[in-house]
Amino acid sequence: MLGNALIFLIIAIVAAVLGFGGISGIAATIAKILFVLFLILFVVSLIRGRR
């Protein structure tokens, strides 16, 4: 999941450098969503692992 977020972040950076505004915005949004989802799952796994 974190790997997917990083891939979309790299796509967003490359698209922004090349001037593709729409593609970079979409890829950045997907990267943010995946990163937040990864963080939530990470915290849940930490809490469940301590029990």
ModelCIF file with pLDDT and N, C-alpha, C, O atoms, coordinates in Angstrom:
data_MODEL
#
_entry.id   MODEL 
#
_entity.id                         1 
_entity.type                       polymer 
_entity.pdbx_number_of_molecules   1 
#
_entity_poly.entity_id                      1 
_entity_poly.type                           'polypeptide(L)' 
_entity_poly.nstd_linkage                   no 
_entity_poly.nstd_monomer                   no 
_entity_poly.pdbx_seq_one_letter_code       MLGNALIFLIIAIVAAVLGFGGISGIAATIAKILFVLFLILFVVSLIRGRR 
_entity_poly.pdbx_seq_one_letter_code_can   MLGNALIFLIIAIVAAVLGFGGISGIAATIAKILFVLFLILFVVSLIRGRR 
_entity_poly.pdbx_strand_id                 A 
#
loop_
_entity_poly_seq.entity_id 
_entity_poly_seq.num 
_entity_poly_seq.mon_id 
_entity_poly_seq.hetero 
1 1  MET n 
1 2  LEU n 
1 3  GLY n 
1 4  ASN n 
1 5  ALA n 
1 6  LEU n 
1 7  ILE n 
1 8  PHE n 
1 9  LEU n 
1 10 ILE n 
1 11 ILE n 
1 12 ALA n 
1 13 ILE n 
1 14 VAL n 
1 15 ALA n 
1 16 ALA n 
1 17 VAL n 
1 18 LEU n 
1 19 GLY n 
1 20 PHE n 
1 21 GLY n 
1 22 GLY n 
1 23 ILE n 
1 24 SER n 
1 25 GLY n 
1 26 ILE n 
1 27 ALA n 
1 28 ALA n 
1 29 THR n 
1 30 ILE n 
1 31 ALA n 
1 32 LYS n 
1 33 ILE n 
1 34 LEU n 
1 35 PHE n 
1 36 VAL n 
1 37 LEU n 
1 38 PHE n 
1 39 LEU n 
1 40 ILE n 
1 41 LEU n 
1 42 PHE n 
1 43 VAL n 
1 44 VAL n 
1 45 SER n 
1 46 LEU n 
1 47 ILE n 
1 48 ARG n 
1 49 GLY n 
1 50 ARG n 
1 51 ARG n 
#
_struct_asym.id          A 
_struct_asym.entity_id   1 
#
loop_
_ma_qa_metric.id 
_ma_qa_metric.mode 
_ma_qa_metric.name 
_ma_qa_metric.software_group_id 
_ma_qa_metric.type 
1 global pLDDT . pLDDT 
2 local  pLDDT . pLDDT 
#
_ma_qa_metric_global.metric_id      1 
_ma_qa_metric_global.metric_value   81.92 
_ma_qa_metric_global.model_id       1 
_ma_qa_metric_global.ordinal_id     1 
#
loop_
_ma_qa_metric_local.label_asym_id 
_ma_qa_metric_local.label_comp_id 
_ma_qa_metric_local.label_seq_id 
_ma_qa_metric_local.metric_id 
_ma_qa_metric_local.metric_value 
_ma_qa_metric_local.model_id 
_ma_qa_metric_local.ordinal_id 
A MET 1  2 63.00 1 1  
A LEU 2  2 71.00 1 2  
A GLY 3  2 79.00 1 3  
A ASN 4  2 77.00 1 4  
A ALA 5  2 77.00 1 5  
A LEU 6  2 80.00 1 6  
A ILE 7  2 82.00 1 7  
A PHE 8  2 80.00 1 8  
A LEU 9  2 81.00 1 9  
A ILE 10 2 84.00 1 10 
A ILE 11 2 83.00 1 11 
A ALA 12 2 81.00 1 12 
A ILE 13 2 83.00 1 13 
A VAL 14 2 83.00 1 14 
A ALA 15 2 80.00 1 15 
A ALA 16 2 79.00 1 16 
A VAL 17 2 81.00 1 17 
A LEU 18 2 79.00 1 18 
A GLY 19 2 78.00 1 19 
A PHE 20 2 74.00 1 20 
A GLY 21 2 71.00 1 21 
A GLY 22 2 79.00 1 22 
A ILE 23 2 76.00 1 23 
A SER 24 2 76.00 1 24 
A GLY 25 2 81.00 1 25 
A ILE 26 2 84.00 1 26 
A ALA 27 2 81.00 1 27 
A ALA 28 2 82.00 1 28 
A THR 29 2 86.00 1 29 
A ILE 30 2 86.00 1 30 
A ALA 31 2 85.00 1 31 
A LYS 32 2 87.00 1 32 
A ILE 33 2 88.00 1 33 
A LEU 34 2 86.00 1 34 
A PHE 35 2 85.00 1 35 
A VAL 36 2 88.00 1 36 
A LEU 37 2 88.00 1 37 
A PHE 38 2 87.00 1 38 
A LEU 39 2 87.00 1 39 
A ILE 40 2 89.00 1 40 
A LEU 41 2 86.00 1 41 
A PHE 42 2 87.00 1 42 
A VAL 43 2 88.00 1 43 
A VAL 44 2 88.00 1 44 
A SER 45 2 87.00 1 45 
A LEU 46 2 86.00 1 46 
A ILE 47 2 89.00 1 47 
A ARG 48 2 87.00 1 48 
A GLY 49 2 84.00 1 49 
A ARG 50 2 78.00 1 50 
A ARG 51 2 71.00 1 51 
#
loop_
_atom_site.group_PDB 
_atom_site.id 
_atom_site.type_symbol 
_atom_site.label_atom_id 
_atom_site.label_alt_id 
_atom_site.label_comp_id 
_atom_site.label_asym_id 
_atom_site.label_entity_id 
_atom_site.label_seq_id 
_atom_site.pdbx_PDB_ins_code 
_atom_site.Cartn_x 
_atom_site.Cartn_y 
_atom_site.Cartn_z 
_atom_site.occupancy 
_atom_site.B_iso_or_equiv 
_atom_site.pdbx_formal_charge 
_atom_site.auth_seq_id 
_atom_site.auth_comp_id 
_atom_site.auth_asym_id 
_atom_site.auth_atom_id 
_atom_site.pdbx_PDB_model_num 
ATOM 1   N N  . MET A 1 1  ? 0.824  -1.187 0.000   1.00 63.00 ? 1  MET A N  1 
ATOM 2   C CA . MET A 1 1  ? 0.000  0.000  0.000   1.00 63.00 ? 1  MET A CA 1 
ATOM 3   C C  . MET A 1 1  ? 0.868  1.250  0.000   1.00 63.00 ? 1  MET A C  1 
ATOM 4   O O  . MET A 1 1  ? 0.604  2.195  -0.743  1.00 63.00 ? 1  MET A O  1 
ATOM 5   N N  . LEU A 1 2  ? 1.900  1.254  0.830   1.00 71.00 ? 2  LEU A N  1 
ATOM 6   C CA . LEU A 1 2  ? 2.795  2.405  0.856   1.00 71.00 ? 2  LEU A CA 1 
ATOM 7   C C  . LEU A 1 2  ? 3.540  2.513  -0.472  1.00 71.00 ? 2  LEU A C  1 
ATOM 8   O O  . LEU A 1 2  ? 3.815  3.614  -0.950  1.00 71.00 ? 2  LEU A O  1 
ATOM 9   N N  . GLY A 1 3  ? 3.859  1.378  -1.055  1.00 79.00 ? 3  GLY A N  1 
ATOM 10  C CA . GLY A 1 3  ? 4.527  1.386  -2.362  1.00 79.00 ? 3  GLY A CA 1 
ATOM 11  C C  . GLY A 1 3  ? 3.661  2.033  -3.433  1.00 79.00 ? 3  GLY A C  1 
ATOM 12  O O  . GLY A 1 3  ? 4.154  2.789  -4.270  1.00 79.00 ? 3  GLY A O  1 
ATOM 13  N N  . ASN A 1 4  ? 2.357  1.727  -3.401  1.00 77.00 ? 4  ASN A N  1 
ATOM 14  C CA . ASN A 1 4  ? 1.442  2.348  -4.356  1.00 77.00 ? 4  ASN A CA 1 
ATOM 15  C C  . ASN A 1 4  ? 1.365  3.854  -4.152  1.00 77.00 ? 4  ASN A C  1 
ATOM 16  O O  . ASN A 1 4  ? 1.329  4.608  -5.123  1.00 77.00 ? 4  ASN A O  1 
ATOM 17  N N  . ALA A 1 5  ? 1.338  4.292  -2.919  1.00 77.00 ? 5  ALA A N  1 
ATOM 18  C CA . ALA A 1 5  ? 1.296  5.726  -2.633  1.00 77.00 ? 5  ALA A CA 1 
ATOM 19  C C  . ALA A 1 5  ? 2.553  6.399  -3.156  1.00 77.00 ? 5  ALA A C  1 
ATOM 20  O O  . ALA A 1 5  ? 2.486  7.490  -3.723  1.00 77.00 ? 5  ALA A O  1 
ATOM 21  N N  . LEU A 1 6  ? 3.694  5.761  -2.970  1.00 80.00 ? 6  LEU A N  1 
ATOM 22  C CA . LEU A 1 6  ? 4.941  6.347  -3.466  1.00 80.00 ? 6  LEU A CA 1 
ATOM 23  C C  . LEU A 1 6  ? 4.979  6.382  -4.989  1.00 80.00 ? 6  LEU A C  1 
ATOM 24  O O  . LEU A 1 6  ? 5.483  7.342  -5.571  1.00 80.00 ? 6  LEU A O  1 
ATOM 25  N N  . ILE A 1 7  ? 4.454  5.354  -5.636  1.00 82.00 ? 7  ILE A N  1 
ATOM 26  C CA . ILE A 1 7  ? 4.415  5.342  -7.101  1.00 82.00 ? 7  ILE A CA 1 
ATOM 27  C C  . ILE A 1 7  ? 3.543  6.472  -7.626  1.00 82.00 ? 7  ILE A C  1 
ATOM 28  O O  . ILE A 1 7  ? 3.931  7.170  -8.563  1.00 82.00 ? 7  ILE A O  1 
ATOM 29  N N  . PHE A 1 8  ? 2.363  6.660  -7.029  1.00 80.00 ? 8  PHE A N  1 
ATOM 30  C CA . PHE A 1 8  ? 1.492  7.748  -7.473  1.00 80.00 ? 8  PHE A CA 1 
ATOM 31  C C  . PHE A 1 8  ? 2.105  9.113  -7.160  1.00 80.00 ? 8  PHE A C  1 
ATOM 32  O O  . PHE A 1 8  ? 1.889  10.069 -7.905  1.00 80.00 ? 8  PHE A O  1 
ATOM 33  N N  . LEU A 1 9  ? 2.868  9.218  -6.066  1.00 81.00 ? 9  LEU A N  1 
ATOM 34  C CA . LEU A 1 9  ? 3.543  10.472 -5.760  1.00 81.00 ? 9  LEU A CA 1 
ATOM 35  C C  . LEU A 1 9  ? 4.597  10.780 -6.815  1.00 81.00 ? 9  LEU A C  1 
ATOM 36  O O  . LEU A 1 9  ? 4.724  11.927 -7.245  1.00 81.00 ? 9  LEU A O  1 
ATOM 37  N N  . ILE A 1 10 ? 5.346  9.779  -7.234  1.00 84.00 ? 10 ILE A N  1 
ATOM 38  C CA . ILE A 1 10 ? 6.362  9.981  -8.271  1.00 84.00 ? 10 ILE A CA 1 
ATOM 39  C C  . ILE A 1 10 ? 5.706  10.347 -9.596  1.00 84.00 ? 10 ILE A C  1 
ATOM 40  O O  . ILE A 1 10 ? 6.197  11.214 -10.318 1.00 84.00 ? 10 ILE A O  1 
ATOM 41  N N  . ILE A 1 11 ? 4.590  9.682  -9.916  1.00 83.00 ? 11 ILE A N  1 
ATOM 42  C CA . ILE A 1 11 ? 3.850  10.024 -11.141 1.00 83.00 ? 11 ILE A CA 1 
ATOM 43  C C  . ILE A 1 11 ? 3.384  11.474 -11.092 1.00 83.00 ? 11 ILE A C  1 
ATOM 44  O O  . ILE A 1 11 ? 3.456  12.191 -12.090 1.00 83.00 ? 11 ILE A O  1 
ATOM 45  N N  . ALA A 1 12 ? 2.905  11.901 -9.924  1.00 81.00 ? 12 ALA A N  1 
ATOM 46  C CA . ALA A 1 12 ? 2.429  13.285 -9.772  1.00 81.00 ? 12 ALA A CA 1 
ATOM 47  C C  . ALA A 1 12 ? 3.567  14.278 -9.952  1.00 81.00 ? 12 ALA A C  1 
ATOM 48  O O  . ALA A 1 12 ? 3.388  15.317 -10.587 1.00 81.00 ? 12 ALA A O  1 
ATOM 49  N N  . ILE A 1 13 ? 4.733  13.969 -9.400  1.00 83.00 ? 13 ILE A N  1 
ATOM 50  C CA . ILE A 1 13 ? 5.879  14.881 -9.515  1.00 83.00 ? 13 ILE A CA 1 
ATOM 51  C C  . ILE A 1 13 ? 6.337  14.971 -10.968 1.00 83.00 ? 13 ILE A C  1 
ATOM 52  O O  . ILE A 1 13 ? 6.590  16.064 -11.476 1.00 83.00 ? 13 ILE A O  1 
ATOM 53  N N  . VAL A 1 14 ? 6.444  13.823 -11.635 1.00 83.00 ? 14 VAL A N  1 
ATOM 54  C CA . VAL A 1 14 ? 6.875  13.822 -13.040 1.00 83.00 ? 14 VAL A CA 1 
ATOM 55  C C  . VAL A 1 14 ? 5.862  14.547 -13.909 1.00 83.00 ? 14 VAL A C  1 
ATOM 56  O O  . VAL A 1 14 ? 6.244  15.324 -14.784 1.00 83.00 ? 14 VAL A O  1 
ATOM 57  N N  . ALA A 1 15 ? 4.579  14.307 -13.682 1.00 80.00 ? 15 ALA A N  1 
ATOM 58  C CA . ALA A 1 15 ? 3.545  14.978 -14.468 1.00 80.00 ? 15 ALA A CA 1 
ATOM 59  C C  . ALA A 1 15 ? 3.546  16.483 -14.217 1.00 80.00 ? 15 ALA A C  1 
ATOM 60  O O  . ALA A 1 15 ? 3.300  17.261 -15.139 1.00 80.00 ? 15 ALA A O  1 
ATOM 61  N N  . ALA A 1 16 ? 3.816  16.900 -12.990 1.00 79.00 ? 16 ALA A N  1 
ATOM 62  C CA . ALA A 1 16 ? 3.861  18.334 -12.685 1.00 79.00 ? 16 ALA A CA 1 
ATOM 63  C C  . ALA A 1 16 ? 5.050  18.993 -13.380 1.00 79.00 ? 16 ALA A C  1 
ATOM 64  O O  . ALA A 1 16 ? 4.940  20.111 -13.882 1.00 79.00 ? 16 ALA A O  1 
ATOM 65  N N  . VAL A 1 17 ? 6.188  18.294 -13.406 1.00 81.00 ? 17 VAL A N  1 
ATOM 66  C CA . VAL A 1 17 ? 7.369  18.845 -14.073 1.00 81.00 ? 17 VAL A CA 1 
ATOM 67  C C  . VAL A 1 17 ? 7.123  18.971 -15.572 1.00 81.00 ? 17 VAL A C  1 
ATOM 68  O O  . VAL A 1 17 ? 7.548  19.947 -16.191 1.00 81.00 ? 17 VAL A O  1 
ATOM 69  N N  . LEU A 1 18 ? 6.440  17.994 -16.155 1.00 79.00 ? 18 LEU A N  1 
ATOM 70  C CA . LEU A 1 18 ? 6.172  18.021 -17.588 1.00 79.00 ? 18 LEU A CA 1 
ATOM 71  C C  . LEU A 1 18 ? 5.002  18.930 -17.964 1.00 79.00 ? 18 LEU A C  1 
ATOM 72  O O  . LEU A 1 18 ? 4.783  19.197 -19.145 1.00 79.00 ? 18 LEU A O  1 
ATOM 73  N N  . GLY A 1 19 ? 4.256  19.403 -16.980 1.00 78.00 ? 19 GLY A N  1 
ATOM 74  C CA . GLY A 1 19 ? 3.194  20.356 -17.252 1.00 78.00 ? 19 GLY A CA 1 
ATOM 75  C C  . GLY A 1 19 ? 1.824  19.755 -17.436 1.00 78.00 ? 19 GLY A C  1 
ATOM 76  O O  . GLY A 1 19 ? 0.924  20.438 -17.925 1.00 78.00 ? 19 GLY A O  1 
ATOM 77  N N  . PHE A 1 20 ? 1.626  18.510 -17.067 1.00 74.00 ? 20 PHE A N  1 
ATOM 78  C CA . PHE A 1 20 ? 0.314  17.889 -17.180 1.00 74.00 ? 20 PHE A CA 1 
ATOM 79  C C  . PHE A 1 20 ? -0.446 18.135 -15.884 1.00 74.00 ? 20 PHE A C  1 
ATOM 80  O O  . PHE A 1 20 ? -0.375 17.325 -14.960 1.00 74.00 ? 20 PHE A O  1 
ATOM 81  N N  . GLY A 1 21 ? -1.164 19.236 -15.811 1.00 71.00 ? 21 GLY A N  1 
ATOM 82  C CA . GLY A 1 21 ? -1.820 19.643 -14.576 1.00 71.00 ? 21 GLY A CA 1 
ATOM 83  C C  . GLY A 1 21 ? -2.876 18.686 -14.080 1.00 71.00 ? 21 GLY A C  1 
ATOM 84  O O  . GLY A 1 21 ? -2.911 18.366 -12.892 1.00 71.00 ? 21 GLY A O  1 
ATOM 85  N N  . GLY A 1 22 ? -3.743 18.219 -14.971 1.00 79.00 ? 22 GLY A N  1 
ATOM 86  C CA . GLY A 1 22 ? -4.821 17.326 -14.562 1.00 79.00 ? 22 GLY A CA 1 
ATOM 87  C C  . GLY A 1 22 ? -4.319 15.986 -14.067 1.00 79.00 ? 22 GLY A C  1 
ATOM 88  O O  . GLY A 1 22 ? -4.794 15.464 -13.059 1.00 79.00 ? 22 GLY A O  1 
ATOM 89  N N  . ILE A 1 23 ? -3.345 15.430 -14.792 1.00 76.00 ? 23 ILE A N  1 
ATOM 90  C CA . ILE A 1 23 ? -2.807 14.127 -14.407 1.00 76.00 ? 23 ILE A CA 1 
ATOM 91  C C  . ILE A 1 23 ? -2.071 14.237 -13.081 1.00 76.00 ? 23 ILE A C  1 
ATOM 92  O O  . ILE A 1 23 ? -2.187 13.358 -12.228 1.00 76.00 ? 23 ILE A O  1 
ATOM 93  N N  . SER A 1 24 ? -1.323 15.303 -12.910 1.00 76.00 ? 24 SER A N  1 
ATOM 94  C CA . SER A 1 24 ? -0.562 15.446 -11.662 1.00 76.00 ? 24 SER A CA 1 
ATOM 95  C C  . SER A 1 24 ? -1.493 15.636 -10.477 1.00 76.00 ? 24 SER A C  1 
ATOM 96  O O  . SER A 1 24 ? -1.220 15.118 -9.395  1.00 76.00 ? 24 SER A O  1 
ATOM 97  N N  . GLY A 1 25 ? -2.576 16.359 -10.653 1.00 81.00 ? 25 GLY A N  1 
ATOM 98  C CA . GLY A 1 25 ? -3.532 16.558 -9.566  1.00 81.00 ? 25 GLY A CA 1 
ATOM 99  C C  . GLY A 1 25 ? -4.217 15.266 -9.163  1.00 81.00 ? 25 GLY A C  1 
ATOM 100 O O  . GLY A 1 25 ? -4.394 14.991 -7.976  1.00 81.00 ? 25 GLY A O  1 
ATOM 101 N N  . ILE A 1 26 ? -4.600 14.475 -10.151 1.00 84.00 ? 26 ILE A N  1 
ATOM 102 C CA . ILE A 1 26 ? -5.258 13.199 -9.866  1.00 84.00 ? 26 ILE A CA 1 
ATOM 103 C C  . ILE A 1 26 ? -4.296 12.241 -9.176  1.00 84.00 ? 26 ILE A C  1 
ATOM 104 O O  . ILE A 1 26 ? -4.658 11.594 -8.193  1.00 84.00 ? 26 ILE A O  1 
ATOM 105 N N  . ALA A 1 27 ? -3.060 12.149 -9.691  1.00 81.00 ? 27 ALA A N  1 
ATOM 106 C CA . ALA A 1 27 ? -2.081 11.242 -9.096  1.00 81.00 ? 27 ALA A CA 1 
ATOM 107 C C  . ALA A 1 27 ? -1.730 11.678 -7.673  1.00 81.00 ? 27 ALA A C  1 
ATOM 108 O O  . ALA A 1 27 ? -1.549 10.833 -6.796  1.00 81.00 ? 27 ALA A O  1 
ATOM 109 N N  . ALA A 1 28 ? -1.634 12.982 -7.440  1.00 82.00 ? 28 ALA A N  1 
ATOM 110 C CA . ALA A 1 28 ? -1.334 13.470 -6.092  1.00 82.00 ? 28 ALA A CA 1 
ATOM 111 C C  . ALA A 1 28 ? -2.482 13.148 -5.134  1.00 82.00 ? 28 ALA A C  1 
ATOM 112 O O  . ALA A 1 28 ? -2.243 12.774 -3.985  1.00 82.00 ? 28 ALA A O  1 
ATOM 113 N N  . THR A 1 29 ? -3.708 13.289 -5.593  1.00 86.00 ? 29 THR A N  1 
ATOM 114 C CA . THR A 1 29 ? -4.861 12.965 -4.759  1.00 86.00 ? 29 THR A CA 1 
ATOM 115 C C  . THR A 1 29 ? -4.887 11.477 -4.410  1.00 86.00 ? 29 THR A C  1 
ATOM 116 O O  . THR A 1 29 ? -5.142 11.111 -3.263  1.00 86.00 ? 29 THR A O  1 
ATOM 117 N N  . ILE A 1 30 ? -4.623 10.628 -5.392  1.00 86.00 ? 30 ILE A N  1 
ATOM 118 C CA . ILE A 1 30 ? -4.587 9.189  -5.126  1.00 86.00 ? 30 ILE A CA 1 
ATOM 119 C C  . ILE A 1 30 ? -3.474 8.858  -4.144  1.00 86.00 ? 30 ILE A C  1 
ATOM 120 O O  . ILE A 1 30 ? -3.656 8.038  -3.245  1.00 86.00 ? 30 ILE A O  1 
ATOM 121 N N  . ALA A 1 31 ? -2.320 9.497  -4.315  1.00 85.00 ? 31 ALA A N  1 
ATOM 122 C CA . ALA A 1 31 ? -1.198 9.250  -3.403  1.00 85.00 ? 31 ALA A CA 1 
ATOM 123 C C  . ALA A 1 31 ? -1.541 9.659  -1.978  1.00 85.00 ? 31 ALA A C  1 
ATOM 124 O O  . ALA A 1 31 ? -1.191 8.953  -1.032  1.00 85.00 ? 31 ALA A O  1 
ATOM 125 N N  . LYS A 1 32 ? -2.218 10.784 -1.815  1.00 87.00 ? 32 LYS A N  1 
ATOM 126 C CA . LYS A 1 32 ? -2.614 11.233 -0.473  1.00 87.00 ? 32 LYS A CA 1 
ATOM 127 C C  . LYS A 1 32 ? -3.595 10.249 0.169   1.00 87.00 ? 32 LYS A C  1 
ATOM 128 O O  . LYS A 1 32 ? -3.459 9.898  1.341   1.00 87.00 ? 32 LYS A O  1 
ATOM 129 N N  . ILE A 1 33 ? -4.579 9.812  -0.611  1.00 88.00 ? 33 ILE A N  1 
ATOM 130 C CA . ILE A 1 33 ? -5.574 8.881  -0.085  1.00 88.00 ? 33 ILE A CA 1 
ATOM 131 C C  . ILE A 1 33 ? -4.916 7.574  0.338   1.00 88.00 ? 33 ILE A C  1 
ATOM 132 O O  . ILE A 1 33 ? -5.189 7.064  1.424   1.00 88.00 ? 33 ILE A O  1 
ATOM 133 N N  . LEU A 1 34 ? -4.045 7.025  -0.519  1.00 86.00 ? 34 LEU A N  1 
ATOM 134 C CA . LEU A 1 34 ? -3.379 5.771  -0.188  1.00 86.00 ? 34 LEU A CA 1 
ATOM 135 C C  . LEU A 1 34 ? -2.469 5.918  1.020   1.00 86.00 ? 34 LEU A C  1 
ATOM 136 O O  . LEU A 1 34 ? -2.376 5.003  1.838   1.00 86.00 ? 34 LEU A O  1 
ATOM 137 N N  . PHE A 1 35 ? -1.792 7.067  1.144   1.00 85.00 ? 35 PHE A N  1 
ATOM 138 C CA . PHE A 1 35 ? -0.903 7.285  2.272   1.00 85.00 ? 35 PHE A CA 1 
ATOM 139 C C  . PHE A 1 35 ? -1.682 7.355  3.573   1.00 85.00 ? 35 PHE A C  1 
ATOM 140 O O  . PHE A 1 35 ? -1.269 6.771  4.575   1.00 85.00 ? 35 PHE A O  1 
ATOM 141 N N  . VAL A 1 36 ? -2.805 8.063  3.571   1.00 88.00 ? 36 VAL A N  1 
ATOM 142 C CA . VAL A 1 36 ? -3.638 8.155  4.773   1.00 88.00 ? 36 VAL A CA 1 
ATOM 143 C C  . VAL A 1 36 ? -4.201 6.783  5.129   1.00 88.00 ? 36 VAL A C  1 
ATOM 144 O O  . VAL A 1 36 ? -4.243 6.410  6.301   1.00 88.00 ? 36 VAL A O  1 
ATOM 145 N N  . LEU A 1 37 ? -4.632 6.036  4.119   1.00 88.00 ? 37 LEU A N  1 
ATOM 146 C CA . LEU A 1 37 ? -5.138 4.687  4.360   1.00 88.00 ? 37 LEU A CA 1 
ATOM 147 C C  . LEU A 1 37 ? -4.053 3.790  4.942   1.00 88.00 ? 37 LEU A C  1 
ATOM 148 O O  . LEU A 1 37 ? -4.316 2.999  5.847   1.00 88.00 ? 37 LEU A O  1 
ATOM 149 N N  . PHE A 1 38 ? -2.830 3.913  4.422   1.00 87.00 ? 38 PHE A N  1 
ATOM 150 C CA . PHE A 1 38 ? -1.704 3.151  4.959   1.00 87.00 ? 38 PHE A CA 1 
ATOM 151 C C  . PHE A 1 38 ? -1.445 3.510  6.420   1.00 87.00 ? 38 PHE A C  1 
ATOM 152 O O  . PHE A 1 38 ? -1.226 2.623  7.244   1.00 87.00 ? 38 PHE A O  1 
ATOM 153 N N  . LEU A 1 39 ? -1.468 4.788  6.743   1.00 87.00 ? 39 LEU A N  1 
ATOM 154 C CA . LEU A 1 39 ? -1.234 5.214  8.127   1.00 87.00 ? 39 LEU A CA 1 
ATOM 155 C C  . LEU A 1 39 ? -2.307 4.676  9.062   1.00 87.00 ? 39 LEU A C  1 
ATOM 156 O O  . LEU A 1 39 ? -1.999 4.246  10.174  1.00 87.00 ? 39 LEU A O  1 
ATOM 157 N N  . ILE A 1 40 ? -3.561 4.694  8.627   1.00 89.00 ? 40 ILE A N  1 
ATOM 158 C CA . ILE A 1 40 ? -4.654 4.185  9.462   1.00 89.00 ? 40 ILE A CA 1 
ATOM 159 C C  . ILE A 1 40 ? -4.471 2.692  9.705   1.00 89.00 ? 40 ILE A C  1 
ATOM 160 O O  . ILE A 1 40 ? -4.607 2.227  10.836  1.00 89.00 ? 40 ILE A O  1 
ATOM 161 N N  . LEU A 1 41 ? -4.163 1.938  8.652   1.00 86.00 ? 41 LEU A N  1 
ATOM 162 C CA . LEU A 1 41 ? -3.953 0.498  8.806   1.00 86.00 ? 41 LEU A CA 1 
ATOM 163 C C  . LEU A 1 41 ? -2.735 0.206  9.680   1.00 86.00 ? 41 LEU A C  1 
ATOM 164 O O  . LEU A 1 41 ? -2.738 -0.763 10.439  1.00 86.00 ? 41 LEU A O  1 
ATOM 165 N N  . PHE A 1 42 ? -1.708 1.023  9.581   1.00 87.00 ? 42 PHE A N  1 
ATOM 166 C CA . PHE A 1 42 ? -0.509 0.851  10.400  1.00 87.00 ? 42 PHE A CA 1 
ATOM 167 C C  . PHE A 1 42 ? -0.828 1.050  11.876  1.00 87.00 ? 42 PHE A C  1 
ATOM 168 O O  . PHE A 1 42 ? -0.394 0.264  12.718  1.00 87.00 ? 42 PHE A O  1 
ATOM 169 N N  . VAL A 1 43 ? -1.582 2.096  12.194  1.00 88.00 ? 43 VAL A N  1 
ATOM 170 C CA . VAL A 1 43 ? -1.939 2.366  13.586  1.00 88.00 ? 43 VAL A CA 1 
ATOM 171 C C  . VAL A 1 43 ? -2.829 1.254  14.127  1.00 88.00 ? 43 VAL A C  1 
ATOM 172 O O  . VAL A 1 43 ? -2.656 0.821  15.266  1.00 88.00 ? 43 VAL A O  1 
ATOM 173 N N  . VAL A 1 44 ? -3.787 0.787  13.315  1.00 88.00 ? 44 VAL A N  1 
ATOM 174 C CA . VAL A 1 44 ? -4.669 -0.299 13.749  1.00 88.00 ? 44 VAL A CA 1 
ATOM 175 C C  . VAL A 1 44 ? -3.856 -1.565 14.009  1.00 88.00 ? 44 VAL A C  1 
ATOM 176 O O  . VAL A 1 44 ? -4.105 -2.270 14.988  1.00 88.00 ? 44 VAL A O  1 
ATOM 177 N N  . SER A 1 45 ? -2.891 -1.859 13.144  1.00 87.00 ? 45 SER A N  1 
ATOM 178 C CA . SER A 1 45 ? -2.082 -3.067 13.354  1.00 87.00 ? 45 SER A CA 1 
ATOM 179 C C  . SER A 1 45 ? -1.194 -2.936 14.590  1.00 87.00 ? 45 SER A C  1 
ATOM 180 O O  . SER A 1 45 ? -0.932 -3.928 15.270  1.00 87.00 ? 45 SER A O  1 
ATOM 181 N N  . LEU A 1 46 ? -0.731 -1.726 14.885  1.00 86.00 ? 46 LEU A N  1 
ATOM 182 C CA . LEU A 1 46 ? 0.038  -1.516 16.117  1.00 86.00 ? 46 LEU A CA 1 
ATOM 183 C C  . LEU A 1 46 ? -0.818 -1.761 17.350  1.00 86.00 ? 46 LEU A C  1 
ATOM 184 O O  . LEU A 1 46 ? -0.379 -2.401 18.305  1.00 86.00 ? 46 LEU A O  1 
ATOM 185 N N  . ILE A 1 47 ? -2.038 -1.249 17.324  1.00 89.00 ? 47 ILE A N  1 
ATOM 186 C CA . ILE A 1 47 ? -2.928 -1.404 18.472  1.00 89.00 ? 47 ILE A CA 1 
ATOM 187 C C  . ILE A 1 47 ? -3.319 -2.869 18.651  1.00 89.00 ? 47 ILE A C  1 
ATOM 188 O O  . ILE A 1 47 ? -3.338 -3.372 19.775  1.00 89.00 ? 47 ILE A O  1 
ATOM 189 N N  . ARG A 1 48 ? -3.630 -3.554 17.556  1.00 87.00 ? 48 ARG A N  1 
ATOM 190 C CA . ARG A 1 48 ? -4.027 -4.968 17.648  1.00 87.00 ? 48 ARG A CA 1 
ATOM 191 C C  . ARG A 1 48 ? -2.849 -5.845 18.033  1.00 87.00 ? 48 ARG A C  1 
ATOM 192 O O  . ARG A 1 48 ? -3.041 -6.884 18.665  1.00 87.00 ? 48 ARG A O  1 
ATOM 193 N N  . GLY A 1 49 ? -1.644 -5.457 17.670  1.00 84.00 ? 49 GLY A N  1 
ATOM 194 C CA . GLY A 1 49 ? -0.473 -6.256 17.994  1.00 84.00 ? 49 GLY A CA 1 
ATOM 195 C C  . GLY A 1 49 ? -0.103 -6.206 19.469  1.00 84.00 ? 49 GLY A C  1 
ATOM 196 O O  . GLY A 1 49 ? 0.537  -7.126 19.978  1.00 84.00 ? 49 GLY A O  1 
ATOM 197 N N  . ARG A 1 50 ? -0.490 -5.160 20.148  1.00 78.00 ? 50 ARG A N  1 
ATOM 198 C CA . ARG A 1 50 ? -0.166 -5.012 21.574  1.00 78.00 ? 50 ARG A CA 1 
ATOM 199 C C  . ARG A 1 50 ? -1.087 -5.806 22.460  1.00 78.00 ? 50 ARG A C  1 
ATOM 200 O O  . ARG A 1 50 ? -0.756 -6.051 23.620  1.00 78.00 ? 50 ARG A O  1 
ATOM 201 N N  . ARG A 1 51 ? -2.229 -6.217 21.958  1.00 71.00 ? 51 ARG A N  1 
ATOM 202 C CA . ARG A 1 51 ? -3.212 -6.936 22.780  1.00 71.00 ? 51 ARG A CA 1 
ATOM 203 C C  . ARG A 1 51 ? -2.852 -8.366 22.936  1.00 71.00 ? 51 ARG A C  1 
ATOM 204 O O  . ARG A 1 51 ? -3.571 -9.115 23.598  1.00 71.00 ? 51 ARG A O  1 
#
